[in-house]
Amino acid sequence: MSRRGDAGVARIEGLIIFVPGTRPGQHVKIRIIKVGRNYAIAQVI
């Protein structure tokens, strides 16, 4: 996630997923690239 906060956020089965370069309400297909303890970071495919 960038420092500017330009990442959309999704919640799937309790896991919070940050998707840099997206906006709230935007629907995109993603690929998870990093998984932390309570969150994941994804990229648009």
QUIURZI-V623254 format. One record per residue. N is the residue number from 0. RES is the residue in one letter. OMEGA is omega in whole degrees, 0 to 359 (none if undefined). NEAR is the number of other ideal C-beta (glycine too) atoms within 10 Angstrom. D_CENTER is the distance of its C-alpha to the mean C-alpha in Angstrom with 2 decimals. Layout:
N	RES	OMEGA	NEAR	D_CENTER
N	RES	OMEGA	NEAR	D_CENTER
This chain:
0	M	182	13	8.07
1	S	179	9	11.27
2	R	180	5	14.08
3	R	179	7	14.39
4	G	182	8	11.37
5	D	180	12	10.33
6	A	172	17	6.56
7	G	181	20	5.71
8	V	176	12	4.98
9	A	175	16	5.96
10	R	180	9	8.63
11	I	180	11	10.28
12	E	177	4	13.61
13	G	179	6	13.06
14	L	178	13	10.05
15	I	183	13	7.35
16	I	176	17	3.79
17	F	181	18	2.21
18	V	181	22	2.68
19	P	176	15	6.24
20	G	178	12	9.10
21	T	181	19	8.30
22	R	176	10	10.16
23	P	180	8	10.51
24	G	180	6	12.30
25	Q	178	10	11.45
26	H	181	7	11.45
27	V	171	14	10.22
28	K	184	7	10.52
29	I	171	17	8.03
30	R	179	9	9.19
31	I	184	13	7.98
32	I	179	9	9.68
33	K	179	10	10.00
34	V	175	12	10.64
35	G	181	10	12.10
36	R	184	4	14.41
37	N	184	8	12.38
38	Y	174	14	8.71
39	A	174	17	6.69
40	I	183	17	5.03
41	A	174	22	4.86
42	Q	178	14	7.11
43	V	177	13	8.82
44	I	none	7	12.10
